[in-house]
Amino acid sequence: MSDYSISQVSPTDRRSLAQIDDLLCREGISRDGNLDYICAMYDEDDRIIATGSCFGPTLRCFAVSREHQGEGLLNEIISHLIDVQYSRGRVHLFLYTKVSSARFFGDLGFYEIARVDGTLVFMENRRTGFSSYLQALAQTKRSGTSAALVMNANPFTLGHQYLAETAAAQCDTLHLFVLSEDASLVPFAVRRRLVREGVAHLHNVVLHDSGPYMISNATFPSYFLKDEAAVIDGHARLDLAVFTLIARALNVTVRYVGQEPTSQVTGAYNRIMAQELPKAGIQCRIIPRKEAAGIPISASTVRQALQSGHWEQLKYLVPATTLQYFTSSEAAPVLEKLRNAKNVVHY
């Protein structure tokens, strides 16, 4: 252990954050926009010489001053962050790192889940975490053809329902994954419930929580990728690396996705998926969006209508089960969150 001190950095501490940004920049990365804890290590002159951060169950944004590399300071930063996470009740932890650093984190007790060669490695602190997840999924296998569909459903719309119905009609079993991360305006518990109710009439659908292994745009780490295009590409390829292993566990041979006419990010993501999935022996079928009054139905449009209280419009955008929830008293906290949100449209 060094004699240097480690402490939390307040989001309002501009001086320290400026030093951290400079330190990260010298390592070729930038401070991630999604952080809920930042720490710094200070030398005798109160200068920041190492840093690391957390977001949810992930560790991210590590850097050590080049003048102090080789002193084991990053080990101390990681130990500090793990202690913080444990104090928050989070014991299953994840990190994303450059391929060149994966061995170092392996020595600290992290295990590889998947990688995008030349770009990044996704790791966790449980030796059998992902393999146990795959084994549990394998218990839900059924005979015949199997397909998969992944959705955030923020919230579940008639477009989501149409996509599920179309996919379910073309296979014996449809494995439908709902993103578990609570990074959306509509909480996961509500999203999962609305999906379950909205596909209850489809008897060949098996509903799954994505768990921590399928990640959303909101929590994908962008801090060591050069630009937005690289972030989209990295996220898509990591998702596909993880999904390919999931597909093998379930004998899935087709992944369905909805056509994306409005979101640039999702549109690019779909293009990469269509190019790469067939290389793993998995078809990618992009289904045209269901429309209302000639306009593709999107969750963003639904969130706008909920925020504005346009209930008549919602009748043409969401299933009766979704509308029933949002017109009930139990939806009051979610509606309040939507009304107070500065931006409910995602591009």
N, C-alpha and C positions, 0 to 999 in steps of 0.2 A: 504493500500500500504506500502511495505517495503521501507527502505532507500537504498536498493541495486540497482546498476545500471545494465541495460541490453543493450547489444550492439551486432552488427553483428560480426561474426568471419570469417576472411578471409580464403579461402582454402589454403593459403600459410603460415598461422600462425601455425607453427608446435607446438610451446609451448602450445598454447590454445587447439589445437586439441588433443594433448596428454592428457591434463587434462580432456577434454570431454570424450575421449575414456576410461579413467580410471573411470570416474564417471558413464558412461553407463555400463561398465563392472561390477561394483559393484552392479548394478541393474539387472544383468543377461542378458544384451542386448549388441549389437555391433552397431557401426555407420553404417548406411545404405549406400550402394554404390551410390544410386540415391538421391542426395540432391542438391537443388539450393539456399538454404539459411540456415545458421546455426547461432543461437544466444546463448549467454551465459550470465548468471547473476554472477556478481563478488561481493565478500565481501570487507570489508575495507582493507584487506591485498592483494587484487587483485587475490584472489583465486576463481576459478569457483565453484559455489555451486549449479547451476541449468542450464539446457540446453534444447533446443528444436529446431526442424528443419522443413523445408518445402521441398516438391517436387511437382511441378505442383500445383494442387488445394488441395493437402493433407498436413496434419500436422503429424509429426512423430519424433521418437527418443527423447522422453522426459525422463528426469531424474532429481532428486533433491537429493542433498547430505543428507545422513541419519541424520547428525547432525542438519539439518535445516528442516526436514520434519515436517509437522503440522503447518508451518508458512504461508501457503497460497502462497508459491512461484510458484508452478506450475500454479495456476490461473493467475499469472502475466505473466509467460512465454506464456501461451495460448493466453492471451489478446494481448501481443506483436505480436505474430505470426499472429493473426487475423488482426491486424492493418496493418501488412506488406502485407498480402494477399489482403486486401481491397485497399491498395495503388497501387497494381498491377492490380486492376480491377477484382480480383477474389472474388466473394461474395458467391458462392456455394462451401462449403468446406467439406472435408472428413477426416476421420482419422481411423486408425486401432489400436485397443488396446487389451490388455489381458482381458479375461472375468471378472477378479476380479476388473478391473478398469472402466468397462463400466458405472457403476452407477455414479461414479465421473464425467465422461464426460457428462452424461445425465444431471447432475445438472448445467453444463456449457452451456447447450443449444444444445447438440448434440443428435441425434435420431438414434436408431438402424435400420439398413437396413437388415442385416443378420448376423448370427453367426455360428461358428464352435465350438460346445460345448467343453469346456476344453482347447480351443486354442486361439481363437480371435473373436473379434466383429468388424464389419464394420459399421461406423456411418457417418452421415451427419448433417449439421447445418440447414436443412430445415425439418420442421415437416411433410410436405406432399410431399417432393421431390420424393421419390421412388413410393409412391402411385399414384402420378400424372403421373409419367412415365408409370406405369402399366395401368392406365386408358386410356392414349393415345394409347398404344399398342392395348388394347382391341377394339378400334375403327376399327382396321384393320382386325378383325376376319372375316373369310368366312365360308360358310357351307362346310360340308364334313370333310375329314381327314386332319389334320395339322401336319407338321413336322418342325424342325428347324435345321439350320446350322449356325455355327459361324466361321468366318474366319478373319484373319488379312490381307491376300492377299498382301504381301510385296515383289513383286507386284503380280497381278493376273496372274496365269499360266494356261496352258492347264490342269494341275492336278486339280486346283480349279474348272475350268469349267466342267471337267468330274464329279467331286464330286457333283456339283450343278445339273448337268443333271441327274445323277443317282438318287439323292434324289427327284428331282422334278417329275421324272417318277413314283415314288412310293407313291405319296400322292396327294391330291386335292390342297393343298396350302403349299408352302414351304416358311417359314419365314427365310430370310437370313440376319444375323446380321454381320455388318462390324465393327471391333473394332475401336472406335473413337479416342483413345489415339494417340497423335503424338509422339510415342516413337520409331518409325521405320524409316529406311533410306528413304523410300518412304512416303511422307506426306499423311495424312488421306484424304484430298480432292482429291488427285490423285488416291489413292487406291480405294476410293468409286466410282469414275468415271469409273475406269477400270473394277470394278466388275459390275457396272450397264451396261456398254457397253457389257461386256462379257456374261451376262445372259439375254440380251434383247430379245433373241429368245425364252425364257422360260416364257410363259405367266401366269403361276401360281405361279411365284416367287414374294413375297412382300419383298422389300428391307428396312432394318432398320439400323439406326445408333445405335451402342450399348450404346451410351451415357456414362456417367461416372460409370455405374454400373457393366459392365463387364470389368475386368482388365486383363492386359497382364502380362506375366512373367517379362517384363522389369520394371514394376512399382509396382508389388506386394511386400509388405514390408517383408523383411526377417530378420530384425534386432533382433526380439525377438524369433526367432525359432532356434533350436539348430544346425541343419545341413541341407545339401541340400535335403535329403530325406524328412525331416520335412517341408521344404519350399514347395516342390512339392505337398506334401500331403495337407498342409494347403491351398495352392492356389486352388487346385482342389476342395477341399471340400467347400471352400467359393464360388467358381464359381458355384458349383452345388446347393448350398443353394439359391443363387440369381437366377440362371436359373430356378429352380423348381417353384419359384413364377412367373417368366415370362411365363413359360410354362402353368401354370394354367390360366393366363390372356388370353392366346391365344388358349387354348384347344389343346396344342401341346402334342402329345403322343409318338413322336419319335425324337431323336436327332441323326443326322448323323455326323460322324467324319471321317477324312481320316486316313488310316493306316500310322503309323510313323516308317519307318524302319531305319532312320538315327539319329533322335533327341532323345537322352535318356530322356530328360525332358518331351517332348511331349508324348513319348511312355509310360512313367510312368503315366502321366496325363490321357491318354486314358484308361489305365488299371483300374485306380481308378473310372473313369467315368462309365466304363462298369460294375463295381461291384455295384456302388451306385445308379445310375439313376433308375434301375428297382425297387428299394425300394420305390421310389416316384411314381411308376406307369408309368415311361417313359422308352421306349426301347432305347438302345444305339446300333446303327448299324455302325460298322467300315467297311469302304469301302476300298478295296485294291487300292493302288496308280496306277495312269496311268503311263505308262513307255514310254521312248524314247530310242531306241537302247538298250532295255533290262535293262535300269536303271530308277528307280522311279524318276519322275519329282518333283523337289522341288524348292521352292522360293529361297533357298540359292544358288542352281546351277544357277538360272536365274540371281541373283545378281552378281555372279562371272562372268558370261558371259557379263553382262552389264559393269562391272568394266573393263573387259579386251577388250571390243569392239568386241566380237565374234558374229557378227550379223548373220552369217549363222547358227550357233548353235541355236540361239534364235528362228529361224523359226520353230524348232521342239519342243520348250518348252513353247511358249506363243501363245495365240490367235492372230489373225490378228489385233484386236482392240488394244491390249497391244503393239504389235510391232509398229503399226502406231503411237501411242503416243510417244514411246521412240525414234523413228526416226524423230520426229518433232522438230522444234526449241524450242517449249515451254518446252520440257523435259530437256533442257540444265542445269538448276540449279540442278535438281535431279541427272542427270548423273555426274555432277561435284562433288556432295556430295558423290556419290557412288565411284567415282575414288579416292577420298581422304580418304575414310574410311579404317581404319587399318584392320578391320575384317568384312567381309560380310557374313560369315558362322556362323550359330547359332546351337549349339548342345544342 
